[in-house]
Amino acid sequence: MKFWELVSAFRSETQNLKKVFGKDCWKKYKIQYENLEIILDNQDRKILDEEVPFQLVKEVCELSKLEFYLYYNDIPHRLTTWKQDTDKEFEVIDASDILIRFGGHFIEETLEKSISEVKPKEIGENIEVLQVFKLTNIGIIAFLRTENRQLCKNEKLTSLDEQRNWVICEEPFISVNSDTERIKKEHQIKQGIRLYKILPLNGSGKPKETELLKIDRK
């Protein structure tokens, strides 16, 4: 996501931008944001078109209250800022979902145009890592997306370079707090997105969000 796309997408949530830019590790972007009017007046493309670190964008997205509607049965998928007057199935998604699944620039594009066309990453037989959490009482759980199958207990996963490995333990039961969360889960399953508990092997740690894994068939 480019710097101008980031500040444009979250111009209605400036406090979130200021909070994230205020961290020492993002000091460079705080200075740029404080001088935004000058940068825009000069049309400094080197700054405006600079790709912002994924982690910075993720931190802003996690604070955001923006909501979108993903019509995932359309080809390509249709992403909107409003609920369409149709009986087509949709998932309510947030800025973090868009960032991880499709790319951060679609946040800005959809807000600007009210609608955009998006496509999930083509993964074939691979597995896409969407989100990863390490919970004290459960271990590592991950939202993983597959195109053609459901992952099974004891299946082994490996990074594409085969240097890191994990094993599927189970699909953990995690209670949802509302009908909204339950419905979202149901729509995700229809898109091949499921929550799995995984066990890292050989000190592999957590898989990385947005990376692809493959089945270890050795």
Steps between C-alpha positions, in 0.01 A plus 500: 500500500642838402532785748238714323259205490542446874431859603215529248332176610504594868440874471181454705703334779790740540543414869587143404763622255650733758506225763687256275733762352578607857693178566877537491535237228279703264650842574585554133132481404397727785724772357357444152144513632567823690627651174229350281365832368845603376560157349164516317562856379835392358358171370805321637441162335802343668324535835139466385563182299729334754382152604423507873612201712233232533524502880427873517193466280384202705521700823286777348248248364467329837389830657255582223121481535439500124274226365455365148285240324661220302276327243715192464284306254548766234788439259708701560390565856325832560608715793272786600455762769125440515267203524356433157129444444546139395463151639861411416707368788754738649749519784541812712874565508729762648814678387726224637314238295550702183867561572580133554276344237521747212749778572478831683450715190150354463402673825566839344355404162174369646454805722568729204275322250257332745562174313795298371569161348735270690636150453638264763859398446529204264639226722424173321584213734682728742369645827475875561573630849258781585534562875703338776457525877683346794251444781628409846246227568481358146829555318535621143179536302485618142241598244602303192342507155490211257333488160394140464516317830477506877818433695504187714639420842868392496563640152840665484552843346826651384615839376565519128875485562442195725698657785207533746239242589171464688243229566122545509369412847130575462237754417457643849158583635497869584169642611375811324351789691233608253295401197717738298814299581320170432377619161845631408650159583243326280578728204873446546460122491318535167812677372734225622611693810517297820660531841757236592716428801851426377814376667836633381770240437876545543466846656319643198292749700196664341441504124496846346177674407438505121764231429421176320557156645477158341417149614812310607465171317829349617 
